[in-house]
């Protein structure tokens, strides 16, 4: 709910790489922005850097984001020159305190500038625009009702049915019975003695609570009050189980009547029936791992999951600077060349993404929109691929690059002296074999 105003370089909003903006948008809304004219800081700081005043508000937990169009920037033409400008200023030109033009920076490169006739009026213009920004933000009056902690706990504990129904999954039914998923994918009755049902239900509760905590940790970068409540609930359930039944990994020993080479008794380890049953569940090892168990003393202490974060979520890459990076990230996350994802990472459209990738990828002839990396396309049966590319290039010139690339990696044909025919070779027909044998 906090609001912050910052003065930042115009590249914060205009840069083609949207990674920084996407990271900001993950937690805060842009209430408004005002672009100051070039030279606004000349007297105070001796610089003509183009800057923006940005007003952000951090969202409350569970609150839906406002308009996210400001995350994107696009190329605009100004006086016959091209420059990049954020979508916010294209939608709100009144927030630019001057006339946008394309000038040159200190290194001579073309860059966006904002010309103003009277820099002394910038203060009053900025104040008026900020009052307007604040008024619009208040006028929206969005409802900011948070989901209750109970609702968030319930949502976080939801597990896809496909995971719940893995082979061996044990379910405690409301009527007191138990079922277990068979290899055929059906819930078969699981016989459990009446005296053991309460403990098995407690173990299943620990299983579900532990899975919910791990799922919540994996989907949240920071610890939230909801996650803390879930972890505390898991810890309380474990301590309650421990007080009533003892350690989860407890066992007893009995003599087997056999002896080792030294003449000592060979003992058999006996595990309580409910614990042995939960071990047959796909997530049984998770339940067993909720405590540190000392087999020598039989004592147990709560594992780390019950007190602190164990999973560090993988932070998604929101944007990159080069086509090589965009391709690498896309292959890493999706396993295939996805032009839409490459475009998203580069902050451009799919046509621009394809152009920027150049010969890093090749479109597969006959499969519209399907691309392969250079390494993949220029390997394998390149002669067959060349024949396909030649046929495709006759109808569409864009496949000429495929032809040229394949021809460059085409291996030299084998000479007659390099080919040795052996009896049984699959490429020699039976009739040739017959002629040879008769001869």
C-alpha positions in Angstrom: 0.0 0.0 0.0 3.0 2.3 0.3 3.5 5.0 -2.4 6.9 6.2 -3.6 8.0 8.9 -6.0 11.4 8.6 -7.8 13.4 10.5 -10.4 14.9 8.1 -12.8 16.6 8.0 -16.2 14.2 7.8 -19.2 15.8 4.5 -20.0 14.0 2.9 -17.1 10.7 3.2 -19.0 12.1 3.3 -22.6 14.7 0.5 -22.7 13.8 -2.3 -25.1 14.7 -4.9 -22.4 11.6 -5.1 -20.2 13.2 -7.1 -17.4 13.5 -4.3 -14.9 10.0 -3.0 -15.5 8.5 -6.5 -15.3 10.2 -7.0 -11.9 8.8 -3.7 -10.7 5.3 -4.6 -12.0 5.4 -7.9 -10.1 5.0 -6.0 -6.8 3.9 -2.5 -7.6 1.6 -0.4 -9.9 2.7 2.7 -11.8 0.2 5.3 -10.7 1.6 7.8 -13.1 4.7 9.3 -14.7 5.9 12.7 -15.9 8.7 13.2 -18.4 10.8 16.3 -17.7 12.3 18.3 -20.5 16.0 17.8 -21.5 18.0 20.2 -19.4 15.6 20.3 -16.4 18.5 19.5 -14.1 21.1 21.7 -15.8 21.3 24.3 -13.1 21.1 21.9 -10.2 23.3 19.1 -11.4 24.9 20.3 -14.6 23.4 17.5 -16.7 21.1 17.4 -19.7 20.0 13.8 -19.0 16.4 13.0 -19.9 14.6 12.0 -16.7 11.1 10.9 -15.5 9.2 11.3 -12.3 7.6 7.9 -11.5 5.0 7.4 -8.9 4.6 3.7 -7.7 2.3 2.1 -5.2 3.1 -1.3 -3.8 0.2 -3.8 -4.1 -1.4 -5.5 -1.2 -1.2 -9.3 -0.9 -3.7 -10.8 -3.3 -4.5 -7.5 -5.0 -4.9 -7.5 -8.8 -2.5 -5.3 -10.8 -3.6 -2.1 -12.6 -2.9 -1.5 -16.3 0.4 -3.2 -17.2 0.9 -1.5 -20.6 3.7 0.6 -19.2 5.9 -2.5 -19.1 6.2 -2.3 -22.9 8.1 0.2 -25.0 8.0 0.5 -28.8 9.7 2.3 -31.7 8.3 5.7 -32.8 9.2 7.9 -35.7 10.0 11.5 -34.8 11.0 13.9 -37.6 12.1 11.0 -39.9 14.2 9.5 -37.1 13.4 6.5 -34.9 13.5 6.3 -31.1 12.0 4.1 -28.4 9.3 5.4 -26.1 7.3 3.8 -23.3 3.6 3.0 -24.0 2.6 5.1 -21.0 3.8 8.3 -22.7 2.3 7.3 -26.0 -1.1 6.9 -24.2 -0.5 10.0 -22.1 1.3 12.6 -24.3 0.3 15.4 -21.9 2.6 13.9 -19.3 5.6 14.8 -21.5 6.6 18.4 -20.6 7.8 19.4 -24.0 8.2 18.3 -27.6 9.8 14.9 -28.1 12.5 14.9 -30.8 15.5 12.8 -31.8 18.8 14.4 -31.0 22.3 13.2 -30.3 23.9 12.2 -27.0 27.5 13.1 -25.9 28.8 10.2 -28.0 27.0 11.3 -31.1 24.4 8.4 -31.0 20.8 9.2 -31.8 18.7 9.5 -28.7 15.3 10.8 -27.5 15.2 14.4 -26.2 12.3 16.6 -25.0 12.5 20.3 -26.0 10.8 22.9 -23.9 10.5 26.6 -24.7 10.8 27.7 -21.1 12.6 25.5 -18.6 11.7 27.9 -15.7 8.1 26.8 -16.0 9.0 23.1 -15.5 8.3 23.2 -11.8 4.7 24.4 -12.1 4.0 22.1 -15.0 5.3 19.1 -13.0 3.2 20.1 -10.0 0.1 20.3 -12.1 0.7 16.9 -13.7 1.4 15.2 -10.4 -1.8 16.6 -8.9 -3.6 15.2 -11.9 -1.9 11.8 -11.5 -2.8 11.7 -7.8 -6.4 12.6 -8.5 -6.8 9.9 -11.1 -5.3 7.3 -8.8 -7.7 8.2 -6.0 -10.7 8.4 -8.4 -10.2 4.8 -9.4 -11.2 3.8 -5.9 -10.5 0.1 -6.5 -11.5 -2.4 -3.9 -8.5 -3.7 -2.1 -10.0 -6.4 -0.1 -7.5 -9.1 0.9 -8.3 -12.7 0.7 -8.5 -14.0 4.3 -5.7 -16.2 5.7 -8.0 -19.2 5.6 -8.7 -18.7 1.9 -5.1 -18.4 1.1 -4.3 -21.5 3.1 -7.0 -23.4 1.3 -5.8 -22.2 -2.2 -2.2 -23.0 -1.4 -3.1 -26.5 -0.3 -4.8 -27.4 -3.6 -2.9 -30.1 -5.4 -3.7 -31.1 -9.0 -5.7 -34.3 -9.2 -3.0 -35.8 -11.5 -0.6 -35.6 -8.6 -3.0 -36.8 -6.0 -3.8 -39.9 -8.0 -0.3 -41.3 -8.4 0.0 -45.0 -7.9 0.2 -45.7 -4.2 -1.5 -42.5 -3.1 -3.5 -43.1 0.1 -6.7 -41.2 0.8 -8.6 -41.0 4.1 -12.3 -40.9 3.3 -14.8 -39.0 5.4 -16.7 -42.2 6.2 -13.6 -43.5 8.0 -12.4 -45.8 5.3 -9.0 -45.7 3.4 -8.2 -46.1 -0.2 -5.0 -46.5 -2.2 -4.5 -45.9 -5.9 -3.6 -49.1 -7.8 -1.5 -49.5 -11.0 -4.8 -49.5 -12.9 -5.5 -46.0 -11.7 -8.5 -46.8 -9.5 -9.0 -46.2 -5.7 -9.0 -49.7 -4.1 -10.0 -50.2 -0.4 -7.1 -50.2 2.0 -7.8 -52.3 5.1 -6.6 -50.6 8.2 -7.3 -52.0 11.7 -9.5 -49.7 13.8 -6.8 -49.3 16.4 -4.4 -47.8 13.8 -6.7 -45.5 11.9 -6.2 -42.5 14.1 -2.4 -42.5 13.7 -2.6 -43.1 10.0 -4.9 -40.1 9.6 -2.5 -38.0 11.6 0.4 -39.1 9.3 -1.7 -38.3 6.2 -2.4 -34.9 7.7 1.3 -34.3 8.1 1.9 -35.4 4.5 -0.6 -33.0 3.1 0.5 -30.1 5.3 4.2 -30.7 4.4 3.4 -30.7 0.7 1.4 -27.5 1.0 4.3 -25.8 2.7 6.8 -26.9 0.1 4.4 -25.9 -2.7 4.0 -22.4 -1.1 7.7 -22.0 -0.7 8.3 -22.9 -4.4 5.8 -20.3 -5.6 6.8 -17.4 -3.3 10.1 -15.5 -3.3 9.5 -14.1 0.1 8.1 -15.6 3.3 4.5 -14.3 3.7 2.3 -14.3 6.8 0.3 -17.1 5.1 3.4 -19.2 4.6 4.4 -18.6 8.2 1.0 -19.7 9.4 1.1 -22.9 7.3 4.6 -23.7 8.6 3.5 -23.1 12.2 0.4 -25.3 11.6 2.7 -28.1 10.3 4.9 -27.7 13.3 2.0 -27.8 15.7 0.6 -31.0 14.0 4.0 -32.7 14.3 4.4 -31.9 17.9 0.9 -33.1 18.6 1.7 -36.4 16.8 5.0 -36.7 18.7 3.4 -36.2 22.1 0.8 -38.8 21.4 2.7 -41.5 19.4 6.4 -40.7 19.7 8.9 -40.2 16.8 7.6 -41.0 13.3 10.8 -43.1 12.6 10.6 -45.0 15.9 11.1 -48.8 15.9 11.5 -51.8 18.1 13.7 -54.8 17.8 13.2 -58.5 18.4 15.4 -61.5 18.2 15.4 -63.6 15.0 17.0 -66.7 16.5 20.0 -66.2 14.1 23.5 -65.2 14.9 26.3 -63.4 13.1 29.9 -64.6 12.7 30.8 -63.2 16.1 27.9 -65.1 17.7 25.8 -62.0 18.4 22.1 -62.0 18.0 20.8 -60.8 14.6 17.9 -58.5 15.5 14.9 -57.7 13.3 13.6 -54.1 13.2 9.8 -53.7 13.8 8.1 -50.5 12.5 4.7 -49.6 13.7 2.0 -50.6 11.2 0.7 -47.0 10.4 4.2 -45.8 9.7 4.9 -48.8 7.5 1.7 -48.0 5.6 2.5 -44.4 5.0 5.9 -45.4 3.6 4.0 -47.0 0.7 2.6 -43.6 -0.3 4.6 -41.7 -3.0 5.2 -38.9 -0.5 5.9 -41.2 2.4 9.6 -40.2 2.5 8.5 -36.6 3.0 6.7 -37.6 6.1 9.7 -39.6 7.4 11.9 -36.6 6.8 9.9 -34.2 9.0 12.2 -35.1 11.9 15.9 -35.7 12.7 15.9 -39.2 14.3 18.8 -40.6 16.3 18.6 -44.4 16.0 21.0 -44.8 18.9 18.9 -42.9 21.5 15.5 -43.1 19.8 15.1 -39.3 20.2 13.8 -37.0 17.4 13.8 -33.3 16.8 11.8 -31.3 14.2 13.4 -31.0 10.8 14.2 -27.6 9.2 11.0 -27.5 7.1 9.0 -27.0 10.4 10.9 -23.8 11.2 12.4 -22.2 8.1 12.4 -22.0 4.4 13.8 -25.0 2.5 13.0 -24.2 -1.1 14.4 -21.2 -2.9 12.1 -20.6 -6.0 13.8 -20.1 -9.3 13.4 -16.5 -10.3 12.1 -16.3 -13.9 14.1 -14.3 -16.4 11.9 -11.3 -17.3 14.0 -9.8 -20.1 17.4 -10.0 -21.8 19.6 -7.7 -23.9 20.7 -9.9 -26.7 19.1 -12.4 -29.1 21.6 -15.1 -28.0 20.5 -14.7 -24.4 16.8 -14.7 -25.4 17.3 -18.0 -27.3 19.2 -19.6 -24.5 16.6 -18.6 -21.9 13.8 -19.9 -24.1 15.5 -23.2 -24.7 16.2 -23.6 -21.0 12.6 -22.9 -19.9 10.6 -24.3 -22.7 12.9 -26.7 -24.4 12.1 -25.5 -27.9 12.4 -22.4 -30.0 9.3 -20.3 -29.1 9.4 -17.1 -31.1 6.7 -15.5 -29.0 8.8 -16.0 -25.8 11.9 -14.7 -27.6 10.0 -11.6 -28.5 8.7 -11.2 -25.0 12.2 -11.4 -23.5 13.6 -8.9 -26.1 10.6 -6.5 -25.7 9.7 -6.6 -29.4 7.2 -8.4 -31.7 7.7 -11.8 -33.3 8.8 -10.4 -36.6 11.5 -8.3 -34.9 12.5 -11.3 -32.8 12.9 -13.5 -35.9 15.0 -10.8 -37.6 17.3 -10.4 -34.6 17.9 -14.1 -34.3 19.2 -14.2 -37.8 21.0 -17.5 -38.5 20.8 -18.6 -34.9 17.6 -20.5 -35.9 16.1 -21.8 -39.1 12.5 -22.3 -40.0 11.7 -25.9 -40.9 10.3 -26.1 -44.4 6.8 -27.5 -44.6 6.2 -26.7 -40.9 5.0 -23.1 -40.6 6.2 -21.3 -37.5 8.4 -24.2 -36.4 12.1 -23.3 -35.8 15.2 -25.3 -35.0 18.5 -24.0 -33.6 21.4 -23.8 -36.0 23.1 -26.8 -34.3 20.0 -28.9 -34.6 19.0 -28.0 -38.1 22.5 -28.3 -39.6 23.0 -31.8 -38.3 21.6 -35.2 -39.0 20.6 -36.2 -42.5 21.6 -32.9 -44.1 21.3 -34.2 -47.6 17.6 -35.0 -47.2 17.1 -31.6 -45.5 18.8 -29.9 -48.4 16.5 -31.6 -50.9 13.5 -30.4 -48.8 14.9 -26.9 -48.6 15.6 -26.7 -52.3 12.0 -27.6 -53.0 10.7 -25.0 -50.5 13.0 -22.3 -51.8 11.5 -22.7 -55.3 8.2 -21.5 -53.8 9.4 -19.1 -51.1 12.7 -17.2 -51.3 13.0 -17.0 -47.5 14.3 -20.6 -47.5 17.4 -19.6 -49.6 19.2 -19.1 -46.3 18.4 -22.7 -45.4 19.8 -23.9 -48.7 23.0 -21.9 -48.3 23.6 -23.1 -44.7 23.0 -26.7 -45.5 25.3 -26.6 -48.6 28.0 -25.2 -46.4 28.0 -28.2 -44.0 27.4 -30.8 -46.7 30.1 -33.5 -46.4 32.1 -34.4 -49.5 30.7 -37.5 -51.3 32.6 -40.8 -50.6 34.9 -42.0 -53.4 34.6 -45.4 -54.9 37.8 -46.4 -53.0 36.2 -45.5 -49.7 33.2 -47.8 -50.1 33.5 -51.4 -49.1 30.7 -53.8 -49.8 30.3 -56.7 -47.3 28.1 -59.7 -47.6 24.8 -58.9 -45.9 25.0 -55.1 -46.3 21.4 -53.8 -46.2 22.0 -51.3 -49.1 23.0 -54.2 -51.4 19.9 -55.9 -52.9 19.3 -59.6 -52.7 19.6 -59.9 -56.5 23.1 -58.5 -56.4 24.0 -61.0 -53.6 22.6 -63.8 -55.7 24.7 -62.8 -58.8 27.8 -62.5 -56.7 27.4 -65.9 -55.1 26.6 -67.6 -58.5 29.7 -65.9 -60.0 
